[in-house]
Amino acid sequence: MIGIFDSGVGGMTVARAIEEVLPERSILYFGDVARTPYGSKSPATISRYAVQNCDFLLANGAKLIIVACNTAASVAGHLLQQQYEVPIMEVITPAVAQAVQASRSGRIGVIGTRATINSRIYEEEIRALNPGARVLSQACPLLVPLVEEGWLAKRETKMILRRYLHPLKVKGVDTLVLGCTHYPLLSHLIQPRMGRRVRVIDSSLAVAHKLKQYLDANPAVAGRLATGGERRYYVSDITEAAQKTAGRIFGRKMNLELAQVNK
């Protein structure tokens, strides 16, 4: 199975994209709703959570893991790749590649949690592909809780988004990376506030297409993954908001299963 984990339900945007791109593949998802958000936690705590989440996925049959949490990927990505023998993929690299290709001016904006922005991983990855790029980053600590609460159309959410995005807009970015898998749920609010000329990069779709390319190029790995189309979605806490948000993401009623990882 393809294992996917995130700090909450936002990473289901990645699972949805994989369902669309690779419908025959089986998916095992874990959303750590009980401990979200990760962006305000220390690097040590984030790394501990990431390891526990991987252990859970592997114990339940995952043969490949996607870190759908930008925060966990930026803080613990290298640790996970060193610790586990199964392929570990993340959402940062595919989104960066798309952003660099899409940008006309080299002015690229990135929004994410505090931990993701403080890690500077997007700046490093973008400049590795385009040394002349100007990367403008903005931490948006309130967005994940708003998404997890299902506040996708509230006036308060629109006001907060306007405040976060304004510095990037006035500095003339032509490409904006949604550096958190929760943020595509707010793309209907983000795009109009940035303007039609700004290309908004959804890391969920980017990683799904990257996964397909990887499996096509690595048949031995692909052969170890189940192809029955089974989907199981676990969360560490089943809340009404999580159920509603999951339903919005997939456009269908979701059967969320309760699972706990080590504290």
C-alpha positions as CSV (number, residue, x, y, z in Angstrom):
1,M,0.0,0.0,0.0
2,I,1.0,3.6,-0.4
3,G,1.2,5.1,3.0
4,I,0.5,8.8,3.5
5,F,0.7,10.9,6.7
6,D,-0.1,14.4,7.6
7,S,-0.6,16.4,10.8
8,G,-4.4,16.4,10.1
9,V,-6.9,16.0,7.3
10,G,-5.2,18.5,4.9
11,G,-2.9,15.8,3.6
12,M,-6.0,14.1,2.2
13,T,-5.6,16.5,-0.7
14,V,-2.6,14.4,-1.6
15,A,-4.5,11.2,-1.2
16,R,-7.3,12.5,-3.4
17,A,-4.8,13.5,-6.1
18,I,-3.2,10.0,-6.0
19,E,-6.7,8.4,-6.2
20,E,-7.2,10.4,-9.4
21,V,-3.7,9.8,-11.0
22,L,-3.3,6.2,-9.8
23,P,-6.8,4.9,-9.2
24,E,-5.7,1.2,-9.1
25,R,-3.3,1.7,-6.2
26,S,-4.2,1.0,-2.6
27,I,-3.9,3.8,-0.1
28,L,-3.3,3.9,3.7
29,Y,-3.7,7.3,5.2
30,F,-3.0,8.6,8.7
31,G,-4.0,12.1,9.9
32,D,-2.7,13.1,13.3
33,V,-5.7,15.2,14.1
34,A,-5.2,14.9,17.9
35,R,-1.8,16.6,17.7
36,T,-2.3,19.1,15.0
37,P,-0.9,21.6,14.2
38,Y,2.7,20.6,13.8
39,G,3.9,24.0,12.7
40,S,4.1,25.4,16.2
41,K,5.9,22.4,17.6
42,S,9.7,22.1,18.2
43,P,11.8,20.2,15.7
44,A,12.4,17.4,18.2
45,T,8.7,16.9,18.7
46,I,7.9,17.1,15.0
47,S,10.6,14.5,14.3
48,R,9.2,12.2,17.0
49,Y,5.7,12.5,15.7
50,A,6.9,11.8,12.1
51,V,8.8,8.6,13.2
52,Q,5.7,7.4,15.1
53,N,3.5,8.0,12.1
54,C,5.8,6.1,9.7
55,D,5.9,3.2,12.2
56,F,2.1,3.1,12.2
57,L,1.9,3.0,8.4
58,L,4.6,0.4,8.0
59,A,2.9,-1.8,10.7
60,N,-0.3,-1.7,8.7
61,G,1.2,-2.6,5.3
62,A,2.7,0.5,3.7
63,K,5.6,-0.3,1.3
64,L,6.2,3.3,0.3
65,I,5.5,6.5,2.4
66,I,4.6,10.0,1.3
67,V,5.2,12.7,3.9
68,A,2.2,14.9,3.1
69,C,3.0,17.3,5.8
70,N,5.3,20.1,4.7
71,T,6.3,20.8,8.3
72,A,7.3,17.2,8.9
73,A,9.1,17.0,5.5
74,S,11.1,20.1,6.1
75,V,12.1,19.2,9.6
76,A,12.4,15.4,9.5
77,G,12.5,14.4,5.9
78,H,16.2,13.5,5.8
79,L,15.9,11.6,9.1
80,L,13.1,9.5,7.8
81,Q,14.9,8.7,4.6
82,Q,17.9,7.6,6.6
83,Q,15.9,5.6,9.1
84,Y,13.7,3.5,6.8
85,E,14.4,1.2,4.0
86,V,11.2,1.8,2.1
87,P,11.0,4.7,-0.3
88,I,10.1,8.0,1.4
89,M,8.7,10.7,-0.8
90,E,7.6,14.2,0.2
91,V,5.6,17.1,-1.2
92,I,8.3,19.8,-1.3
93,T,10.6,18.8,-4.2
94,P,7.8,18.3,-6.8
95,A,6.2,21.6,-5.9
96,V,9.5,23.4,-6.1
97,A,10.2,21.9,-9.6
98,Q,6.8,23.1,-10.8
99,A,7.3,26.6,-9.3
100,V,10.7,27.1,-10.9
101,Q,9.4,26.0,-14.2
102,A,6.3,28.2,-14.0
103,S,7.9,31.4,-12.8
104,R,8.6,34.0,-15.5
105,S,10.4,36.6,-13.3
106,G,12.0,34.3,-10.7
107,R,10.0,36.0,-8.0
108,I,8.5,33.1,-6.1
109,G,6.3,33.3,-3.0
110,V,6.0,30.5,-0.5
111,I,3.4,30.3,2.3
112,G,3.6,27.7,5.0
113,T,3.7,27.0,8.8
114,R,6.3,28.7,11.0
115,A,8.3,25.5,11.1
116,T,8.4,25.1,7.4
117,I,9.2,28.7,6.7
118,N,11.9,28.8,9.4
119,S,13.6,25.7,8.0
120,R,14.2,27.7,4.8
121,I,14.0,24.5,2.8
122,Y,11.9,26.0,0.0
123,E,14.4,28.8,-0.4
124,E,17.3,26.3,-0.6
125,E,15.5,23.9,-3.0
126,I,14.3,26.8,-5.3
127,R,17.8,28.4,-5.5
128,A,19.3,25.0,-6.1
129,L,17.3,24.9,-9.4
130,N,17.4,28.6,-10.1
131,P,20.3,30.4,-8.3
132,G,18.9,33.8,-9.5
133,A,15.5,33.3,-8.0
134,R,14.1,35.7,-5.4
135,V,12.1,33.7,-2.8
136,L,9.7,35.6,-0.6
137,S,8.4,33.5,2.3
138,Q,5.4,34.1,4.6
139,A,4.5,32.1,7.7
140,C,0.8,31.6,8.0
141,P,0.3,29.9,11.5
142,L,-3.5,30.5,11.6
143,L,-4.4,28.7,8.4
144,V,-4.1,25.1,9.5
145,P,-6.4,25.5,12.5
146,L,-8.9,27.4,10.4
147,V,-8.9,24.5,7.8
148,E,-9.1,21.9,10.5
149,E,-12.1,23.7,11.9
150,G,-13.7,23.8,8.5
151,W,-13.7,27.6,8.4
152,L,-13.2,27.7,4.6
153,A,-15.6,30.5,3.8
154,K,-15.7,32.6,7.0
155,R,-15.1,36.3,6.9
156,E,-12.4,36.0,9.5
157,T,-10.5,33.5,7.3
158,K,-10.7,35.9,4.3
159,M,-9.4,38.8,6.5
160,I,-6.5,36.7,7.8
161,L,-5.6,35.5,4.3
162,R,-5.6,39.0,3.0
163,R,-3.2,40.0,5.7
164,Y,-0.8,37.1,5.0
165,L,-0.8,37.5,1.2
166,H,-0.5,41.2,0.9
167,P,3.3,41.4,1.4
168,L,3.8,38.8,-1.3
169,K,1.4,40.5,-3.7
170,V,3.0,44.0,-3.3
171,K,6.5,42.5,-3.9
172,G,5.3,41.2,-7.3
173,V,5.6,37.4,-7.0
174,D,4.4,35.7,-10.2
175,T,4.2,32.2,-8.6
176,L,3.0,31.2,-5.2
177,V,3.7,27.8,-3.7
178,L,1.1,26.5,-1.2
179,G,3.7,25.1,1.2
180,C,1.2,23.1,3.2
181,T,-1.2,20.4,2.1
182,H,-4.0,22.1,4.0
183,Y,-3.8,25.2,1.8
184,P,-5.4,23.8,-1.4
185,L,-8.6,23.9,0.5
186,L,-8.3,27.6,0.6
187,S,-7.2,28.0,-3.0
188,H,-10.7,29.4,-3.9
189,L,-9.8,32.3,-1.6
190,I,-6.1,32.5,-2.3
191,Q,-6.1,32.8,-6.1
192,P,-8.4,35.8,-6.3
193,R,-6.4,37.7,-3.7
194,M,-3.2,37.1,-5.5
195,G,-4.6,37.9,-9.0
196,R,-5.1,35.9,-12.2
197,R,-1.5,36.5,-13.3
198,V,0.0,34.6,-10.3
199,R,0.4,30.9,-10.8
200,V,-0.6,29.0,-7.6
201,I,1.2,25.7,-7.2
202,D,-0.7,22.9,-5.5
203,S,1.8,20.5,-4.1
204,S,-0.8,17.7,-3.8
205,L,-1.1,17.3,-7.6
206,A,2.7,17.8,-8.1
207,V,3.5,14.9,-5.8
208,A,0.9,12.6,-7.3
209,H,2.4,13.0,-10.8
210,K,5.9,12.6,-9.3
211,L,4.8,9.4,-7.7
212,K,3.5,8.1,-11.0
213,Q,6.7,8.9,-12.7
214,Y,8.7,7.2,-10.0
215,L,6.6,4.0,-10.1
216,D,6.9,3.9,-13.9
217,A,10.6,4.1,-13.6
218,N,10.9,1.6,-10.7
219,P,8.8,-1.4,-11.6
220,A,10.3,-3.4,-8.7
221,V,8.9,-0.9,-6.2
222,A,5.6,-0.7,-8.1
223,G,5.3,-4.5,-8.0
224,R,5.4,-4.5,-4.2
225,L,2.4,-2.1,-4.0
226,A,-1.1,-3.5,-3.9
227,T,-3.3,-2.7,-6.9
228,G,-6.7,-3.6,-5.5
229,G,-7.7,0.0,-5.0
230,E,-8.3,-0.4,-1.3
231,R,-8.5,2.9,0.7
232,R,-8.2,3.2,4.4
233,Y,-8.3,6.5,6.2
234,Y,-7.1,6.7,9.8
235,V,-7.0,9.6,12.2
236,S,-5.8,10.0,15.7
237,D,-9.1,11.8,16.7
238,I,-12.4,11.7,15.0
239,T,-14.0,15.1,15.2
240,E,-17.0,16.6,13.4
241,A,-14.8,19.2,11.7
242,A,-12.4,16.5,10.5
243,Q,-15.3,14.4,9.0
244,K,-16.8,17.4,7.3
245,T,-13.5,18.6,5.9
246,A,-12.6,15.1,4.6
247,G,-16.0,14.9,2.9
248,R,-15.4,18.3,1.2
249,I,-12.0,17.1,-0.1
250,F,-13.2,13.9,-1.6
251,G,-16.8,14.9,-2.5
252,R,-18.1,11.8,-0.8
253,K,-18.9,10.6,2.7
254,M,-15.7,9.3,4.3
255,N,-15.3,6.5,6.7
256,L,-12.6,7.7,9.1
257,E,-11.1,5.0,11.4
258,L,-9.7,5.8,14.8
259,A,-6.1,4.9,15.4
260,Q,-3.5,6.0,18.0
261,V,0.2,6.3,17.7
262,N,2.6,6.3,20.6
263,K,2.6,9.5,22.6
